[in-house]
Amino acid sequence: MRELFSLRFVAAVLAVIGSFLVVGRVTSGETSTVEAPSVAAEFTRRIDLVTMIERFDPVAFVVSDGVAASTSVLTVDDRRAVTIVEGTPGVDRCSTILRRVGDCVLFADLLGEAVVWFEIAPLLNDGEHVEMPAVVGFDGDRALLANGLLVPHADVFTRRCDTEYASFIEMLADRGEEMVSWWSVVDEAITDVVCTS
């Protein structure tokens, strides 16, 4: 007679319980971050993939009420494509007018190869940067943005502000979220912080 609770079954159950504990800790905010006085996002999303989009299929891909209204395949180069399944939560800031080749960038939170959350954002006029929310803290080797995204960052930010600051931490303490950050498609990281007031 086969055993009901094999070692493999018990290990799988413990792994699931452990996953719930880790997710609970992350979403409760018990991460080692240096935060500004207020962080707008209620939870964080670790961005695993950032890539320029060459083509949308279908071109009329839309996000409605915060989720993908249909399944779409985003071609990112000659050999790779990313599928966003209908109902996947996300944000689309890159209007159909801007969807020429290489004008939109995909930021995706992945589970394996599946997209579980995404943001599609337009390139700035310089063709090298994407405007993102303010950097409000750090979590390990990632920058925490005001919208809860965790993304790679440069060792030192280029600070674009009328006021001279000795460091980014001083700038953050003074400005809080009154700034934006720039993602560099060349450096594949947040490289600049720009005052907005």
N, C-alpha and C positions, 0 to 999 in steps of 0.2 A: 504494500500500500504506500502511495506517495505521501511524503510529509507535507502538511499544509503550510507550515512556516519554515521555508528553507532559508539558509544563510543569505542567499541572493535576494530573496523577498524582503527580509529584515533590513538588509543594506539599502535597498531601494526606498523603503519606507523612511528610514533615517535620513537619506539624502533629500527626500521631499520635505521633511520637517525642517531640516537644516536650511533649505532654500527659502522656506517661509520665514524663518527667523532672520536670515540675512536681508530679505526684502523688507521685512518689518522694521529692521534697524535703519536701513537706508531711507525709507519713506518717513520715518519718524524724526529725521533730521540729526541722528546721532553719528554724523560723519565729522572727520577732522578737517573742518574748513575754517578759513579766516573770512568772516562775513562782514558786510556793511551793516549799518543799523537795521535795514529792512531788506529782505530778499523777497521779490514779488512772487516767485514760483513756490508752490506748495510741495513740490517734489523735484527730484533731479532725473535727468536722462543722460546717460553716457552715450555720446555719439561715436559710433564705431566706423562709419563710412561717410566721407565727404568727397564728392566727385562732381565734375562738370557733366551736364546732360547734353548729349548731342541731338537726341530726337525723342519726342513724345509719341507714343502709339497707344491709343489714338491721340491726335493733336488736341482734341477738345477735352482732355482730362481736366476734371474739376474736383475741388474739395467743397463739400456742402455740410454745414453744421459740424465742422471739425473732423469729418471723415471723408475718405476717398469715395466719390459717388459711383465709381466703376473701376474695374481692374485695368491697369495700364502697365505697359512695358516701357521703361526708360532706358534708351540705349546710351551707354556712357563711353564706349569706344568700339572699335571694330570687332572685338572678341567678347565684350561683356555687356550685359544688360541687367537691370534691376526691375523686378516685378513688384508693383504695389497692388495688393489685393483689395477689392471693394470692401469698404468698412474699416480699413486701416486708419487709425487716428493720425491726423497731421495738419500741417499748415502749408498753404501755397501763397507765397508773396510774389511770385513771378507770373504776371498776367500773360494771357495768350499773345498780347502784342509784343512782349519781350522774348517770346520763345523762338528766337532764331538760334542757329547752331552755336552752342557754347555760351549762351547768355544767361543760363540758369544753373544753379548749383544745388545738389541734393545733399542734405544732412540727414543721416538715418541712424536710428537706434535699431540694432539687429539682434535677433535671437537665432544663432546659427547663420543661415543665409536669408532668413525671412525678415522682412521689414516689419517692426512692431510699432514704429512711430517715425514720422518724417517731417522735414521742413524743406520746401523748395524756395530758394531765395535768388533774387537777381544780382548780377554783377554790377558794381559801380561803373561809372563812365570810364574809369581807368582800365577796365577789363582785367584787373588783377585782384580786386578786393570785393568782399561781401560785407555790407553793414550788418552788424549783429547788436544785440542789447549790451548794456554795460557789463564789464567784469566786476563782480561783487565779492569774489573770494576765490579760494583755491582748495582743491581736494586732491592731495597727492600731486601727481604731475599734470593735473588738469586745471583749467580755469573754469570757474563757476560763473555762468552768465545770469543776468537778472530773470530770464525766462526759465531757468532751471537746467539749461544744457551744460554738460561737462565736455569741454573740448580741449585739444592740445593747445599749448601757448608757447610763444618765444621765451627765451631766458630773460630778456629785457624788452619791455614795451617801448615803442616809439610814442612819446607823449606829445599830442598835438593840442596845445592849450595856450591861451594868452598868458596865464600865470605859470611861472617857473616852479616846479616841484622837485625836491631832492630825490624822491622815489615815487613809485606807483602807489605804495601804501599811503604815503602822505596825500597824494592826489585823491585816492579813494576816500580817505577820511574827510577830506574837504568837500569833494564833489558828490560823493555817494553815487546815485544812479543818474546824475546829470551829465552823462557822457554816453558815447556809443563805442563799440569796439569794431575793429576791422579784421576779418578773416582773410589771410593771404592764400590764394590758390597756388602760388609759387612755393611758399614756405610750408604750406599745409598746417597752419597754426594761426592763432590770434597774435598779431604782430603790433597793432597800433591801438591806442586808446585816444578818443577825440572828445574834447569838451563840447557840450551842446549849449552852454549858456555862459 
